[in-house]
Amino acid sequence: MTTADSVVNATLTQHKVAGIEWLPQRMRSHGSLAWAILSGRRGTLWLLLFVLVTVMLGTLVWLAGRYEASQVQEKLERDAGDAVQDIRTALTRNLQQMQALQNESATGVNWIAESTQLLRDRRELLRLEWRDSAVNVMWNVSSPYQPRLFSRVTRAQLQSDVVQTCSLARRASSPIYSVSYFLPQEEGSGQEVMDLCLPLVTSGRITGYLVASYSLPNMLSDLVGPQLARGQEVSFTETDGTRLAMHGAARRGSRIFTTQQLLNLPGNTLVLRMDSRRTGPDLFPNVLTALVTVLSIALMSVVVMLGRDMRRRMLAERNLADALAFRKAMEDSLITGLQARDMQGHIRYVNPAFCEMVGYSSEELLDNQADSEAAPHGPPSSPYWPPEKVDEIRLGITQRQSSKAKLRDGVETVFVRKDGRRLPVLMFVAPLINALGEQTGWMSAFVDLTEQRRIEEMSRASQERLQATARLATVGEMASLLSHELNQPLAAISSYASGSLNMLEQSTSALGADLRIAMTRIAEQAERAGKVIKSVHNFVRRREGQREQVDPSALFEAVMPLVNLQASKLEVKVQIRVGQALPQVWCDRTMLEQVLLNLVRNGMQAMALVDVALRQLSLEVERAGESVLFSVTDCGVGITAEVAQQLFEPFFTTKLEGMGLGLSLCRTVVEQHGGILEFERRSPQGTIFRFSLPLR
């Protein structure tokens, strides 16, 4: 069995362990259909591979030929550049020697001798002339190699061209080259000639001219290096391509390589052209192309041999992809958070449900674990662990991993979301086993208990409300019973008070007068108690009270006797502030008096622990827009934030002997009148209770 077969068989085994054999039959049939489509395209892919390799080989051969041609062209361009540089250097050297003739030759004899020697050394020079300032020839010397140069065309016939060139040199005060011209010879041949006019300056004044005639063919043969002209054709051309002079002969070949370089001279511009003939590149121009060809053939052979193994590998990969897609779909559809840790405790995988649970993305969780180090006695901490419970959670995970507890035995803990909100979770931990039966880490499952806690809290609140409702119903029944039972003693008290008043009418003593006042008060309070009991009875039975137009100040006057009695007992100073021209309010007078009395008593009792000098209670009534605002202000210890949240709930009280119904009933009475009962903290201490009554 080959190595590839072993790998494929191992892969198939892992797939079976992973659960491929229990994939739904419909999914397997769909996978077979996809594999059939891929198999039908396999022949096309092989053909495409063969075409690509063939195109690659052809491209390599073509690129190799192009590379060789580019090397030949680059060498030719370098040779042309060197030739232009050689010509420019030689012309500069000749110009310097001509200037030396003027300085060293004081007489015509010396000048002729020096010029003759210069013409012997420089074959490209055909003639040297010394002319005066009027451009007339004074002395001339011809090259010994071509003594009869101007036999067919005399020098006088070219006088106008020389005069024009010297005029340009005079204006420029520098040497000027003329445009080349054709000079015929006696044998029927001829050559291109170019003149140079050099102004002769003495004491800053032009005293004459030195005219030198150059042979363009001789310039190519003598000034261009022999190694450059060997095997190549060098020529001077005009800018339009007309060939003026040529030297050398290109070798035979099927391809011509040409390059051109400009020779810029003062007054004239020549184009140096260099041609080279080469044969085309061979089929394998270099070793690299042959090596790539051999490797390509070997590659195709290896691909053909691995075709069978590749087919089996593709089958295994298809099955693996189906299994992974199926598992991924299941994990993404779970509402339970999944987390995988390695043996060192680092997080290696989280599913989307877990990311949504803690508010962190998978990249953030994995990057955080990659940068953290494991603790000595447990896994590294995670960003969603509460800071105060890091050690506790780490210890719990360690104990859970080391114990033999079943997977269903969960542990409750608390996580902190990214936004800071905390959520209770139920954690399950189990070993993570790979296809070979080896443990590679731990798999944890997390269930969000937030909804369960919310339902439990709602159930508890519902139970409390049911209990409160039952107690209220009991209180209502007791209130109805008490109101019925108290009516008879109150009626008796009122009758006895009336009888006592009738008997005291005949008494004229001072004691009798005081007793009449006391009996009058007893009768009034008994009547008032009867009204309160009747109002409570109506309130419990949901009956409308008897409302009337009442002056706000009259409400204070009705409760002041009881307020003053309570204030003198608790040593509290009471202040009353009544606004000017207050409108009357439509209300149940008895119920509102009970609201004021209850608020006043609460304020006095709140100042029980305050210094006597600071015990002061303020009652105030004023108009606020379309309502009348009543205020009761004390200087007590105030109301804490925890108490403020439950202040108006039934049966909630901070007093040992209280029932917790006073403020709840007060708010209900005020709201039945269309008003609002609220409170606020008073600075530096104390509490202000306010309730409003609409005018209509």
C-alpha positions as CSV (number, residue, x, y, z in Angstrom):
1,M,0.0,0.0,0.0
2,T,1.3,3.4,-0.9
3,T,1.6,6.4,1.4
4,A,-1.3,8.1,-0.4
5,D,-3.5,5.0,0.2
6,S,-2.6,5.1,3.9
7,V,-3.6,8.7,4.2
8,V,-6.8,8.2,2.4
9,N,-7.8,5.2,4.5
10,A,-6.9,7.1,7.7
11,T,-9.1,10.0,6.5
12,L,-12.0,7.7,5.7
13,T,-11.7,6.1,9.2
14,Q,-11.8,9.5,10.9
15,H,-14.9,10.4,8.9
16,K,-16.6,7.2,10.1
17,V,-15.7,8.0,13.6
18,A,-16.9,11.6,13.2
19,G,-20.3,10.2,12.3
20,I,-20.6,10.1,8.5
21,E,-22.3,6.8,8.5
22,W,-25.4,8.2,10.2
23,L,-25.8,11.2,7.9
24,P,-29.3,11.4,6.4
25,Q,-29.8,9.4,3.2
26,R,-31.0,12.4,1.4
27,M,-27.8,14.3,2.1
28,R,-25.7,11.4,0.9
29,S,-27.7,11.2,-2.4
30,H,-27.2,14.9,-2.9
31,G,-23.5,14.5,-2.4
32,S,-23.4,11.6,-4.9
33,L,-25.1,13.8,-7.5
34,A,-22.5,16.5,-6.9
35,W,-19.7,14.0,-7.2
36,A,-21.1,12.7,-10.5
37,I,-21.0,16.2,-11.9
38,L,-17.4,16.7,-10.8
39,S,-16.4,13.4,-12.4
40,G,-18.0,14.5,-15.7
41,R,-15.8,17.6,-15.6
42,R,-12.6,15.7,-14.8
43,G,-11.7,14.9,-18.4
44,T,-12.1,18.6,-19.3
45,L,-9.8,19.5,-16.4
46,W,-7.1,17.0,-17.6
47,L,-7.3,18.4,-21.2
48,L,-7.0,21.9,-19.8
49,L,-3.9,20.9,-17.8
50,F,-2.3,19.5,-21.0
51,V,-3.1,22.6,-22.9
52,L,-1.7,24.8,-20.2
53,V,1.6,22.8,-20.0
54,T,1.9,23.0,-23.8
55,V,1.3,26.7,-23.8
56,M,3.8,27.1,-21.0
57,L,6.5,25.3,-23.0
58,G,5.8,27.3,-26.2
59,T,5.9,30.5,-24.1
60,L,9.2,29.6,-22.6
61,V,10.8,28.9,-26.0
62,W,9.4,32.2,-27.4
63,L,10.6,34.1,-24.3
64,A,14.0,32.6,-24.7
65,G,14.2,33.7,-28.3
66,R,13.1,37.2,-27.4
67,Y,15.6,37.3,-24.6
68,E,18.5,36.4,-27.0
69,A,17.3,39.0,-29.5
70,S,17.1,41.6,-26.8
71,Q,20.6,40.8,-25.7
72,V,21.9,41.2,-29.3
73,Q,20.0,44.5,-29.7
74,E,21.3,45.8,-26.4
75,K,24.9,45.0,-27.4
76,L,24.4,46.7,-30.7
77,E,23.1,49.8,-29.0
78,R,26.1,49.8,-26.6
79,D,28.4,49.5,-29.6
80,A,26.7,52.4,-31.4
81,G,27.0,54.6,-28.3
82,D,30.7,53.7,-28.0
83,A,31.3,54.6,-31.7
84,V,29.6,58.0,-31.3
85,Q,31.8,58.6,-28.2
86,D,34.9,57.7,-30.1
87,I,34.1,60.0,-33.0
88,R,33.3,62.9,-30.6
89,T,36.6,62.4,-28.7
90,A,38.6,62.3,-32.0
91,L,37.1,65.5,-33.3
92,T,37.8,67.2,-30.0
93,R,41.4,66.1,-30.2
94,N,41.8,67.3,-33.8
95,L,40.3,70.7,-32.8
96,Q,42.8,71.1,-30.1
97,Q,45.7,70.3,-32.4
98,M,44.4,72.8,-35.0
99,Q,44.3,75.5,-32.3
100,A,47.9,74.6,-31.5
101,L,48.9,75.3,-35.2
102,Q,47.8,78.9,-34.8
103,N,49.8,79.4,-31.6
104,E,53.0,77.6,-32.8
105,S,53.2,78.7,-36.5
106,A,54.3,82.3,-36.8
107,T,55.1,82.1,-40.5
108,G,53.5,80.3,-43.4
109,V,56.4,77.9,-43.8
110,N,56.1,76.7,-40.3
111,W,52.3,76.4,-40.6
112,I,52.6,74.4,-43.8
113,A,55.1,72.0,-42.2
114,E,53.0,71.5,-39.1
115,S,49.8,71.1,-41.1
116,T,51.4,68.5,-43.4
117,Q,52.5,66.5,-40.4
118,L,48.9,66.7,-38.9
119,L,47.4,65.5,-42.2
120,R,49.8,62.6,-42.2
121,D,48.7,61.6,-38.7
122,R,45.0,62.1,-39.3
123,R,43.7,60.3,-42.3
124,E,40.1,61.6,-41.8
125,L,41.4,65.2,-42.6
126,L,41.6,65.9,-46.3
127,R,42.7,69.6,-46.4
128,L,43.7,72.5,-44.1
129,E,43.4,76.1,-45.2
130,W,44.5,79.3,-43.4
131,R,42.2,82.1,-44.6
132,D,42.3,85.8,-43.8
133,S,39.4,87.8,-42.2
134,A,37.8,88.1,-45.6
135,V,37.7,84.3,-45.9
136,N,40.3,84.3,-48.7
137,V,42.8,81.5,-48.8
138,M,46.3,82.4,-47.7
139,W,47.9,79.0,-47.3
140,N,46.5,75.5,-47.8
141,V,47.8,71.9,-47.4
142,S,46.2,68.8,-48.9
143,S,46.4,65.3,-47.5
144,P,49.2,63.3,-49.0
145,Y,46.9,60.3,-49.3
146,Q,44.5,62.2,-51.6
147,P,46.5,64.9,-53.4
148,R,44.1,65.5,-56.2
149,L,41.0,65.9,-54.1
150,F,39.6,69.1,-55.7
151,S,40.5,68.2,-59.3
152,R,37.0,67.8,-60.6
153,V,35.4,70.6,-58.4
154,T,37.7,73.4,-57.5
155,R,37.9,75.0,-54.1
156,A,36.7,78.3,-55.5
157,Q,33.4,76.7,-56.6
158,L,32.7,75.9,-52.9
159,Q,33.7,79.4,-51.7
160,S,30.1,80.4,-50.9
161,D,29.5,77.4,-48.6
162,V,32.8,78.1,-46.8
163,V,31.9,81.8,-46.4
164,Q,28.5,80.9,-44.9
165,T,30.1,78.4,-42.5
166,C,32.7,81.0,-41.3
167,S,30.0,83.7,-40.9
168,L,28.2,81.4,-38.5
169,A,31.5,80.7,-36.7
170,R,32.2,84.4,-36.5
171,R,28.8,85.1,-34.9
172,A,29.1,82.2,-32.5
173,S,32.9,82.9,-31.8
174,S,33.3,79.1,-31.8
175,P,34.1,76.3,-34.3
176,I,31.2,75.4,-36.7
177,Y,30.8,72.3,-38.9
178,S,29.1,72.7,-42.2
179,V,26.5,70.5,-43.8
180,S,28.1,67.6,-45.7
181,Y,28.4,67.7,-49.4
182,F,29.3,65.3,-52.1
183,L,32.8,65.8,-53.7
184,P,33.3,63.9,-57.0
185,Q,36.7,62.3,-58.0
186,E,38.4,61.7,-61.3
187,E,37.9,58.0,-61.3
188,G,34.1,58.5,-61.3
189,S,33.7,58.0,-57.6
190,G,33.3,60.5,-54.8
191,Q,32.8,60.9,-51.1
192,E,30.9,63.0,-48.6
193,V,33.0,65.9,-47.2
194,M,32.3,68.1,-44.2
195,D,34.1,71.4,-43.5
196,L,35.1,72.8,-40.1
197,C,35.6,76.6,-39.8
198,L,37.7,77.6,-36.7
199,P,38.0,81.4,-36.0
200,L,41.6,82.6,-35.3
201,V,41.5,85.1,-32.5
202,T,44.4,87.4,-31.7
203,S,44.1,89.9,-28.7
204,G,40.3,89.3,-28.6
205,R,39.9,90.0,-32.4
206,I,39.2,87.6,-35.2
207,T,42.2,87.8,-37.6
208,G,41.4,84.8,-39.8
209,Y,40.0,81.4,-40.1
210,L,41.3,77.8,-40.1
211,V,39.2,75.6,-42.5
212,A,39.5,71.9,-42.3
213,S,37.8,69.4,-44.6
214,Y,36.8,66.0,-43.1
215,S,36.0,62.8,-45.1
216,L,33.0,61.1,-43.7
217,P,34.1,57.6,-45.0
218,N,37.5,58.1,-43.4
219,M,35.9,59.2,-40.1
220,L,34.1,55.9,-40.0
221,S,37.1,53.8,-40.9
222,D,39.7,55.6,-38.7
223,L,37.7,57.0,-35.8
224,V,35.4,54.1,-35.0
225,G,37.1,51.2,-33.1
226,P,38.0,48.2,-35.3
227,Q,36.3,45.8,-32.8
228,L,33.0,47.7,-33.3
229,A,33.1,47.7,-37.1
230,R,34.1,44.0,-37.3
231,G,31.1,42.0,-38.3
232,Q,28.8,45.1,-38.3
233,E,27.9,47.8,-40.9
234,V,28.5,51.4,-39.7
235,S,27.2,54.3,-41.7
236,F,26.4,58.1,-41.5
237,T,22.9,59.0,-42.5
238,E,20.8,62.1,-42.6
239,T,17.8,62.6,-40.4
240,D,15.5,61.4,-43.2
241,G,17.5,58.1,-43.6
242,T,19.7,59.0,-46.6
243,R,23.0,57.2,-46.3
244,L,26.0,59.4,-46.6
245,A,28.9,57.1,-45.9
246,M,29.4,53.5,-45.0
247,H,32.1,51.2,-43.5
248,G,32.3,47.5,-42.8
249,A,30.0,44.7,-43.9
250,A,27.5,42.8,-41.8
251,R,27.6,39.1,-41.6
252,R,25.0,37.0,-43.4
253,G,21.9,36.2,-41.4
254,S,18.2,35.9,-41.5
255,R,17.5,38.8,-39.2
256,I,18.7,42.3,-39.2
257,F,19.3,44.3,-36.0
258,T,19.5,48.1,-36.4
259,T,20.2,50.9,-34.1
260,Q,20.8,54.7,-34.5
261,Q,22.6,57.3,-32.5
262,L,22.7,61.1,-33.0
263,L,26.1,62.8,-33.4
264,N,25.4,66.4,-32.5
265,L,28.1,68.8,-33.8
266,P,28.0,72.6,-33.7
267,G,26.2,73.5,-37.0
268,N,25.5,70.0,-38.2
269,T,23.8,66.8,-36.9
270,L,24.7,63.4,-38.2
271,V,23.0,60.1,-37.5
272,L,25.3,57.1,-36.9
273,R,23.6,53.9,-37.9
274,M,24.8,50.4,-37.1
275,D,23.4,47.2,-38.7
276,S,24.1,43.6,-37.7
277,R,22.8,40.4,-39.2
278,R,22.2,37.4,-37.0
279,T,20.5,34.1,-37.3
280,G,17.3,33.3,-35.4
281,P,17.4,31.6,-32.0
282,D,17.6,27.8,-31.8
283,L,14.8,25.6,-30.6
284,F,16.4,25.4,-27.2
285,P,18.5,28.6,-26.9
286,N,19.6,27.9,-23.3
287,V,19.9,25.3,-20.7
288,L,17.1,26.8,-18.6
289,T,14.5,26.1,-21.2
290,A,15.6,22.5,-21.7
291,L,15.6,22.0,-17.9
292,V,12.1,23.5,-17.5
293,T,10.9,21.2,-20.4
294,V,12.2,18.1,-18.7
295,L,10.7,19.1,-15.4
296,S,7.3,19.8,-17.1
297,I,7.3,16.3,-18.6
298,A,8.2,14.8,-15.3
299,L,5.4,16.9,-13.7
300,M,2.8,15.6,-16.1
301,S,4.0,12.0,-15.5
302,V,3.6,12.5,-11.7
303,V,0.1,14.0,-12.2
304,V,-1.0,11.0,-14.3
305,M,0.3,8.6,-11.7
306,L,-1.4,10.4,-8.9
307,G,-4.8,10.5,-10.6
308,R,-6.2,7.4,-8.9
309,D,-5.0,8.5,-5.5
310,M,-6.4,12.0,-6.1
311,R,-9.8,10.6,-6.9
312,R,-10.0,8.7,-3.7
313,R,-8.7,11.7,-1.8
314,M,-11.4,13.9,-3.4
315,L,-14.0,11.3,-2.3
316,A,-12.7,11.5,1.3
317,E,-12.7,15.3,1.2
318,R,-16.3,15.4,-0.1
319,N,-17.4,13.2,2.7
320,L,-15.5,15.3,5.3
321,A,-17.0,18.5,3.9
322,D,-20.5,17.0,4.2
323,A,-19.9,15.9,7.7
324,L,-18.4,19.3,8.7
325,A,-21.3,21.2,7.1
326,F,-23.8,19.0,8.9
327,R,-22.1,19.5,12.2
328,K,-21.7,23.2,11.6
329,A,-25.4,23.6,10.8
330,M,-26.3,21.8,14.1
331,E,-23.9,23.9,16.2
332,D,-25.1,27.1,14.7
333,S,-28.7,26.2,15.4
334,L,-28.1,25.4,19.1
335,I,-29.1,27.9,21.8
336,T,-26.7,26.2,24.1
337,G,-23.2,27.8,24.2
338,L,-20.4,25.5,23.4
339,Q,-16.7,26.0,24.2
340,A,-13.7,23.8,23.6
341,R,-10.4,24.1,25.6
342,D,-7.1,22.3,25.1
343,M,-5.3,20.5,27.8
344,Q,-3.6,23.7,28.9
345,G,-7.0,25.4,29.3
346,H,-6.8,27.7,26.3
347,I,-10.0,28.3,24.3
348,R,-9.8,26.7,20.8
349,Y,-13.4,26.9,19.7
350,V,-16.7,28.7,20.5
351,N,-20.0,28.5,18.7
352,P,-22.2,31.5,17.8
353,A,-24.6,30.9,20.7
354,F,-21.8,31.2,23.2
355,C,-20.5,34.4,21.5
356,E,-24.1,35.9,21.6
357,M,-24.3,34.8,25.3
358,V,-21.2,36.7,26.5
359,G,-21.2,39.5,23.9
360,Y,-17.7,38.8,22.5
361,S,-16.8,37.7,19.0
362,S,-14.9,34.4,18.5
363,E,-11.8,36.4,17.3
364,E,-11.8,38.4,20.6
365,L,-12.1,35.3,22.7
366,L,-9.4,33.3,20.8
367,D,-7.0,36.3,20.6
368,N,-7.4,36.9,24.4
369,Q,-6.5,33.2,25.1
370,A,-3.6,33.3,22.7
371,D,-2.0,36.2,24.7
372,S,-2.8,34.9,28.2
373,E,-0.9,32.3,30.2
374,A,-2.3,29.4,32.2
375,A,-2.6,29.8,35.9
376,P,-0.6,27.4,38.2
377,H,-3.7,25.6,39.3
378,G,-6.2,26.0,36.5
379,P,-6.9,27.5,33.0
380,P,-6.2,31.1,32.1
381,S,-8.9,33.6,32.9
382,S,-11.4,34.7,30.3
383,P,-12.8,38.3,29.8
384,Y,-16.3,37.2,30.7
385,W,-15.4,35.9,34.2
386,P,-16.3,38.3,37.1
387,P,-13.1,39.7,38.6
388,E,-14.2,38.7,42.1
389,K,-14.9,35.1,41.0
390,V,-11.9,34.3,38.9
391,D,-10.3,32.0,41.4
392,E,-13.6,30.4,42.3
393,I,-14.5,29.6,38.6
394,R,-11.0,28.3,37.9
395,L,-11.1,26.0,40.9
396,G,-14.5,24.8,39.9
397,I,-13.4,24.0,36.3
398,T,-10.3,22.2,37.7
399,Q,-12.3,20.1,40.1
400,R,-14.9,19.4,37.5
401,Q,-12.3,18.2,35.0
402,S,-10.5,16.0,37.6
403,S,-13.7,14.5,39.0
404,K,-15.7,11.5,37.6
405,A,-19.0,13.4,37.7
406,K,-21.5,12.7,34.9
407,L,-22.1,15.2,32.2
408,R,-25.6,16.0,33.4
409,D,-24.3,17.2,36.7
410,G,-24.1,21.0,36.0
411,V,-22.6,23.8,38.0
412,E,-24.1,27.2,38.3
413,T,-21.9,30.3,37.9
414,V,-22.1,33.9,36.7
415,F,-20.7,35.5,33.6
416,V,-20.1,39.2,32.8
417,R,-21.2,40.3,29.3
418,K,-19.1,42.7,27.3
419,D,-21.6,45.5,28.1
420,G,-21.1,44.9,31.8
421,R,-24.5,43.0,32.4
422,R,-24.2,39.9,34.4
423,L,-26.0,36.7,33.6
424,P,-26.4,33.4,35.4
425,V,-25.3,30.2,33.5
426,L,-25.4,26.5,34.1
427,M,-22.1,24.9,33.1
428,F,-21.5,21.3,31.9
429,V,-17.9,19.9,31.3
430,A,-17.0,16.7,29.5
431,P,-13.7,15.3,28.1
432,L,-13.0,16.1,24.4
433,I,-12.0,12.8,22.6
434,N,-10.5,12.8,19.1
435,A,-10.9,10.1,16.4
436,L,-8.0,8.0,17.8
437,G,-9.6,7.9,21.3
438,E,-7.2,10.3,22.9
439,Q,-8.2,13.2,25.0
440,T,-7.2,16.5,23.5
441,G,-9.1,18.9,25.8
442,W,-12.4,19.6,27.4
443,M,-15.8,20.5,25.9
444,S,-18.0,22.8,28.0
445,A,-21.7,23.5,27.4
446,F,-23.4,26.6,28.9
447,V,-27.1,27.3,29.4
448,D,-28.3,30.8,30.0
449,L,-30.4,30.9,33.1
450,T,-31.5,34.5,32.7
451,E,-35.0,33.7,31.3
452,Q,-35.4,31.0,34.0
453,R,-34.5,33.4,36.7
454,R,-36.9,36.0,35.2
455,I,-39.7,33.5,35.2
456,E,-38.9,32.5,38.8
457,E,-38.8,36.2,39.8
458,M,-42.2,36.8,38.1
459,S,-43.6,33.8,39.8
460,R,-42.3,35.0,43.2
461,A,-43.7,38.6,42.6
462,S,-47.0,37.1,41.5
463,Q,-47.2,35.1,44.7
464,E,-46.3,38.2,46.8
465,R,-49.0,40.2,44.9
466,L,-51.5,37.4,45.6
467,Q,-50.6,37.4,49.2
468,A,-50.9,41.2,49.4
469,T,-54.2,41.1,47.6
470,A,-55.4,38.5,50.1
471,R,-54.3,40.6,53.0
472,L,-56.0,43.7,51.5
473,A,-59.2,41.7,51.1
474,T,-58.9,40.6,54.7
475,V,-58.2,44.2,55.8
476,G,-61.2,45.4,53.8
477,E,-63.4,42.8,55.5
478,M,-62.0,43.8,58.9
479,A,-62.5,47.5,58.0
480,S,-66.2,46.8,57.0
481,L,-66.7,44.9,60.2
482,L,-65.0,47.5,62.4
483,S,-66.9,50.3,60.7
484,H,-70.2,48.5,61.4
485,E,-69.2,47.7,65.0
486,L,-67.8,51.2,65.8
487,N,-70.9,53.0,64.6
488,Q,-72.9,52.0,67.7
489,P,-70.3,53.1,70.3
490,L,-69.7,56.3,68.4
491,A,-73.5,57.0,68.3
492,A,-73.7,56.3,72.0
493,I,-70.7,58.7,72.7
494,S,-72.5,61.3,70.6
495,S,-75.8,60.8,72.5
496,Y,-74.1,60.9,75.9
497,A,-72.3,64.1,74.8
498,S,-75.5,65.7,73.7
499,G,-77.3,64.7,76.9
500,S,-74.4,66.1,79.0
501,L,-74.6,69.4,77.1
502,N,-78.3,69.6,77.8
503,M,-77.8,69.1,81.5
504,L,-74.9,71.6,81.5
505,E,-77.1,74.3,79.9
506,Q,-78.7,75.0,83.3
507,S,-75.3,75.4,85.0
508,T,-73.9,79.0,85.3
509,S,-70.5,78.2,87.0
510,A,-67.2,78.5,85.3
511,L,-66.7,74.7,85.6
512,G,-69.9,74.2,83.8
513,A,-68.7,76.4,80.9
514,D,-65.5,74.4,80.6
515,L,-67.4,71.1,80.6
516,R,-69.7,72.4,77.9
517,I,-66.6,73.2,75.7
518,A,-65.1,69.7,76.4
519,M,-68.4,68.0,75.6
520,T,-68.8,70.0,72.4
521,R,-65.3,68.8,71.3
522,I,-66.2,65.2,72.2
523,A,-69.3,65.5,70.1
524,E,-67.5,66.9,67.1
525,Q,-64.7,64.3,67.2
526,A,-67.3,61.5,67.6
527,E,-69.1,62.9,64.5
528,R,-65.8,63.2,62.6
529,A,-64.9,59.6,63.6
530,G,-68.2,58.5,62.2
531,K,-67.5,60.3,58.9
532,V,-64.0,58.7,58.7
533,I,-65.4,55.2,59.3
534,K,-68.0,55.9,56.6
535,S,-65.4,57.1,54.1
536,V,-63.3,54.0,54.8
537,H,-66.3,51.8,54.3
538,N,-67.1,53.5,51.0
539,F,-63.5,53.3,49.9
540,V,-63.3,49.6,50.7
541,R,-66.6,48.9,48.8
542,R,-65.5,51.1,45.9
543,R,-68.2,53.7,46.4
544,E,-67.9,57.4,45.4
545,G,-67.4,59.7,48.4
546,Q,-69.4,62.8,48.9
547,R,-67.4,65.6,47.3
548,E,-67.9,69.3,47.8
549,Q,-66.2,72.7,47.3
550,V,-63.7,73.1,50.1
551,D,-61.4,76.0,50.9
552,P,-57.8,74.6,51.2
553,S,-57.2,76.5,54.4
554,A,-60.2,74.8,56.0
555,L,-58.5,71.5,55.5
556,F,-55.6,72.7,57.7
557,E,-58.0,74.1,60.3
558,A,-59.8,70.8,60.6
559,V,-56.6,68.7,61.4
560,M,-54.7,71.3,63.4
561,P,-56.2,70.3,66.9
562,L,-54.9,66.8,66.4
563,V,-51.6,68.1,64.9
564,N,-51.0,70.4,67.7
565,L,-51.6,67.6,70.3
566,Q,-49.2,65.3,68.5
567,A,-46.6,68.2,68.1
568,S,-46.7,69.1,71.8
569,K,-46.1,65.5,72.7
570,L,-43.1,65.1,70.3
571,E,-41.8,68.7,70.9
572,V,-42.1,69.7,67.2
573,K,-42.6,73.2,65.9
574,V,-45.3,73.5,63.3
575,Q,-45.4,76.3,60.7
576,I,-48.3,76.9,58.3
577,R,-48.1,78.9,55.1
578,V,-51.3,79.5,53.2
579,G,-51.1,81.3,49.8
580,Q,-53.3,84.4,49.0
581,A,-56.6,84.1,47.2
582,L,-56.6,80.3,46.8
583,P,-59.5,78.8,44.9
584,Q,-61.6,76.2,46.3
585,V,-61.1,72.5,45.4
586,W,-63.7,69.8,44.6
587,C,-62.9,66.9,46.9
588,D,-63.9,64.5,49.6
589,R,-63.1,66.6,52.6
590,T,-62.8,63.8,55.1
591,M,-60.5,61.6,53.0
592,L,-58.2,64.6,52.3
593,E,-58.1,65.5,55.9
594,Q,-56.9,61.9,56.7
595,V,-54.2,62.3,53.9
596,L,-52.9,65.5,55.5
597,L,-53.1,64.0,59.0
598,N,-51.2,60.8,57.9
599,L,-48.4,62.8,56.2
600,V,-48.0,65.1,59.2
601,R,-47.8,62.2,61.6
602,N,-45.2,60.5,59.4
603,G,-43.1,63.7,59.3
604,M,-43.3,64.1,63.1
605,Q,-42.3,60.5,63.7
606,A,-39.4,60.8,61.2
607,M,-37.9,63.5,63.5
608,A,-37.9,61.4,66.6
609,L,-34.2,60.8,66.5
610,V,-33.3,64.5,65.6
611,D,-32.2,67.1,68.1
612,V,-35.2,68.9,69.6
613,A,-33.9,72.3,68.4
614,L,-34.1,71.0,64.8
615,R,-37.6,69.5,65.0
616,Q,-39.6,71.7,62.7
617,L,-42.6,70.8,60.5
618,S,-43.8,73.0,57.7
619,L,-47.3,72.9,56.1
620,E,-47.8,74.9,52.9
621,V,-50.5,75.3,50.3
622,E,-50.3,77.4,47.1
623,R,-51.6,77.5,43.6
624,A,-49.5,75.9,40.8
625,G,-51.1,76.6,37.5
626,E,-54.4,74.7,37.2
627,S,-54.0,72.9,40.5
628,V,-53.5,73.5,44.2
629,L,-50.2,72.2,45.7
630,F,-50.0,70.9,49.3
631,S,-46.6,70.4,50.8
632,V,-45.5,68.8,54.1
633,T,-41.8,69.3,54.9
634,D,-39.9,67.7,57.8
635,C,-36.3,67.8,59.1
636,G,-36.0,64.1,59.8
637,V,-33.3,61.6,58.8
638,G,-34.6,61.3,55.2
639,I,-35.4,58.4,53.0
640,T,-32.7,56.1,51.6
641,A,-32.6,54.9,48.0
642,E,-33.6,51.3,49.0
643,V,-36.6,52.5,51.0
644,A,-37.7,54.9,48.2
645,Q,-38.1,52.0,45.7
646,Q,-40.8,50.4,48.0
647,L,-42.2,53.4,49.8
648,F,-45.7,53.3,48.3
649,E,-46.0,49.5,48.2
650,P,-48.8,47.9,50.5
651,F,-47.6,46.4,53.8
652,F,-44.1,47.9,53.4
653,T,-43.1,49.9,56.6
654,T,-40.0,50.9,58.5
655,K,-42.0,51.2,61.8
656,L,-42.2,48.4,64.3
657,E,-45.9,49.0,65.0
658,G,-46.9,50.1,61.4
659,M,-48.9,48.1,59.0
660,G,-47.5,49.6,55.8
661,L,-50.9,50.8,54.4
662,G,-50.8,54.6,55.2
663,L,-48.8,56.0,52.2
664,S,-50.3,53.4,49.9
665,L,-53.9,54.5,50.8
666,C,-52.8,58.2,50.7
667,R,-51.6,57.9,47.1
668,T,-54.7,56.0,46.1
669,V,-57.0,58.8,47.6
670,V,-54.9,61.5,45.8
671,E,-55.0,59.7,42.5
672,Q,-58.8,59.2,42.9
673,H,-59.0,63.0,43.1
674,G,-57.0,63.3,39.9
675,G,-53.8,64.4,41.6
676,I,-50.2,63.1,42.1
677,L,-48.5,62.2,45.4
678,E,-44.6,62.5,45.3
679,F,-41.7,63.2,47.5
680,E,-38.1,64.5,47.2
681,R,-35.1,64.8,49.5
682,R,-34.7,68.1,51.4
683,S,-31.2,69.7,51.8
684,P,-29.4,69.3,54.2
685,Q,-31.8,66.7,55.7
686,G,-35.4,65.8,55.7
687,T,-38.1,65.0,53.2
688,I,-40.8,67.0,51.3
689,F,-44.1,65.3,50.5
690,R,-46.3,67.0,47.9
691,F,-49.6,66.2,46.4
692,S,-51.7,68.3,43.9
693,L,-55.4,68.6,43.4
694,P,-56.8,69.9,40.1
695,L,-59.2,72.8,40.2
696,R,-61.7,71.0,37.9
